[in-house]
Amino acid sequence: MFIPVGGPHQVRNRQSCTKVALDFVSPNNIQESVQLTQEFRLLPPLHRSKQYILEVKKLVVYAASATTNEVKDLMSKIE
């Protein structure tokens, strides 16, 4: 299931289960994701949504690093 950034949603488990989730930030939505992260950080410490802070900057650094490594690998194959 794909839920767009900022999209309200609710999950109801009908049986016991284990949650598996992956945060994905599209390059087109980085600015909005950073803004939402900043808004989450302003919530009171005990607010339920406080735990859902995306680490957008880490995701961007990882993506840039992975892209750089991929380009290096491709360039070494060309040489």
PAGUBA-450933 format. One record per residue (C-alpha): x, y, z. Coordinates in steps of 0.02 Angstrom, whole numbers, plus 50000, padded with zeros to 5 digits. Example, Ala and Ser with C-alpha at 12.3 -4.5 7.8 and 13.67 -1.06 7.14 Angstrom:
<sites>
506154977550390;506844994750357;
</sites>
This chain:
<sites>
500005000050000;500665017449957;500115032250062;500645049449998;501575061050115;500395069650235;498975058050188;497915053750338;497655035150362;497125022750493;497565004450513;496454991850599;497214974950636;495924961150634;497154948850710;498834949650796;500144954950671;501864962550648;502024979450566;503284981250426;503454998750354;504645007750240;504785026550226;505015032550047;505315050550001;505125055049818;506375067949754;504855078249703;504235079149883;505825082149982;505385100050028;503655095150091;504385080550189;505655092050272;504255104150318;503185090150394;504685084050494;504945101550564;503095102550610;503165085550699;504635091650803;503575106050869;502295094150945;502245091851134;503405077951197;501985065751238;500985068351077;500615051850984;501285058250818;502935063950892;503645046450862;503385047550673;504785059650631;505525055350462;507385057050450;507275065550281;509015072950282;509785055750315;508745048550172;509375062050054;511195059350105;511005040550083;510205042649912;511585054549855;512915042449919;512115027449833;511955037249671;513785042749678;514345024849707;513285018749562;514035031849445;515795027249501;515445008749465;514745012849293;516225024149252;517475010749303;516624998349186;516755010649041;518615013249068;
</sites>
